[in-house]
Amino acid sequence: MRLLIAIPVHNEQKYVDGVLDKILTFHQDVLVVDDGSKDKTPQILDRRSDIQIIRHSTNLGYGQSLIDAFDYADRKGYDWVITMDCDEQHEPERIPDFIRAIQSDQYDLISGSRYLRPDAADDLPPGDRRSINATLTQILNDLFGFSLTDAFCGYKAHRVSANRRLKLTEAGYAFPMQLWPQVWAAELRLTEIPVRLIYNDPNRHFGGALDDANVRMQHYLDVLRRELSKVNDPGEREEPCKAQISCCCAP
């Protein structure tokens, strides 16, 4: 079983070396997707010979970084990709948990959840992020019969052969709103495993209009609606699902 750990980065000079050093103590096949960093991140990465690198000359988006990592893993013959962030919000110590779930050979997508097993040591996320996550997680559960507790955690393990059945194109932060409908349509086998809820910097932001929680929520719902139009809706649930999404969009 060939496993790649893929890490999107954008202006992460503060964290990137330390995060990579720790990840490499758990697994040695690591890909960094530098999404047009303008700080010292590129120079820091250039000094390393123990990682693989994809570079975007401009910032293409978090989702595009994941898509490029999946394509890279497929071309290079990997069987699984674990995706994680580079801002110390995803603990490398959880990598063995993902590997154990992979080795069970029961799943196609293993998704980290920050809410599956609450811990007294968990950080408190900004209120709008938690409320948007909770609302959209519930919508996805109602639409597709999932039992998700965390729709937006980027700490995941993806089976490469299963990913070939998906057509992922969403380049930005709304990537999960395209992923989950396609996971349902492709009938991928899904599970969640607990990960820590860590927010080192509550002042981190999305950038541009998405910093407004209402705009961000509307954007996520727009992407979800678009994706629903592409997949085969379960007939008996079609109208209730659309009504529920419309209700959530109301001002």
Secondary structure, DSSP 4 states (H G I P E B T S, - for coil): --EEEEEEESS-TTTHHHHHHHHHTT-S-EEEEEES--SSHHHHHHT-SSSEEEEESS---HHHHHHHHHHHHHHTT-SEEEE--SSS-S-GGGHHHHHHHHHTT--SEEEEESSSS--TT-----HHHHHHHHHHHHHHHHHH----S-TT---EEEEHHHHTT------STTHHHHHHHHHHHTT--EEEEE-----S-TT----GGGGSHHHHHHHHHHHHHHHHTTS---GGGHHHHHHHHHHHH--
